[in-house]
Amino acid sequence: MFIQYDEYELLELFESEPILIAEKEAGMFIYSLSNALGFKLVMSLSVYENQCNVSLSYVDDIIFDIQLSNVKSMKSDGKQIRINRKENKIDVIIGFKPNFSLRIDNI
């Protein structure tokens, strides 16, 4: 299995192409976005290993960092992205607009 997501949704939210960690076929990417206030959001994906790491930092200080395994899919509504996990019912929601936000959500 692999993480199901729309590459164009991530491009729209992160406003840039991802950094390739290996060959594109390996499915390992790093997306990042900084804002004018000094906050930086970084999301790394390992598509075929069903893993996703999310980090929010301010200047050089990490505010939030989470490593997610068993990631099933990612869906966006243009303002946020929901990271759905397979076995447990805890999702992570990353907000982009109007500001960065992170929320852990029980379904």
Residue pairs with C-beta under 8 A, 6 or more apart in sequence:
1 50
2 27
2 47
2 48
2 50
3 45
3 47
3 50
3 52
3 71
3 72
3 73
3 74
4 72
4 73
4 74
5 45
5 47
5 73
5 74
5 75
6 74
6 76
9 74
9 75
9 76
9 78
9 81
10 18
10 31
10 74
10 76
10 81
11 17
12 76
12 78
13 33
13 76
13 78
13 81
13 96
14 31
14 32
14 33
14 43
15 33
16 31
16 32
16 33
18 29
18 30
18 31
18 45
19 29
19 30
19 31
19 32
20 28
20 29
21 28
21 29
21 30
21 44
22 28
26 48
27 45
27 46
27 47
27 48
28 44
28 45
28 46
28 47
29 44
29 45
29 47
30 42
30 43
30 44
30 45
31 42
31 43
31 44
31 45
32 40
32 41
32 42
32 43
33 40
33 41
33 96
34 40
34 41
35 99
35 100
37 99
38 58
38 59
39 56
39 57
39 58
39 99
39 100
40 56
40 57
40 58
41 54
41 55
41 56
41 94
41 96
41 100
42 53
42 54
42 55
42 56
42 57
43 52
43 53
43 54
43 55
43 94
44 52
44 53
45 51
45 52
46 52
50 69
50 70
50 71
50 72
50 86
51 67
51 68
51 69
51 71
52 67
52 68
52 71
52 74
52 83
53 65
53 66
53 67
53 68
54 64
54 65
54 66
54 68
54 83
54 92
54 94
54 102
55 62
55 64
55 65
55 66
56 62
56 63
56 64
56 65
56 100
56 102
57 63
64 102
66 92
66 102
68 83
68 85
68 92
69 85
70 85
70 86
70 87
70 88
71 83
71 84
71 85
71 86
72 84
72 85
72 86
73 84
74 81
74 82
74 83
74 84
75 81
75 82
75 84
76 82
78 97
79 95
79 96
79 97
80 93
80 94
80 95
80 96
80 97
80 101
81 93
81 94
81 96
82 91
82 92
82 93
82 105
83 91
83 92
83 93
83 94
84 91
85 91
89 106
89 107
90 104
90 105
90 106
90 107
91 104
91 105
91 107
92 102
92 103
92 104
92 105
93 101
93 102
93 103
93 104
93 105
94 100
94 101
94 102
95 101
95 102
95 103
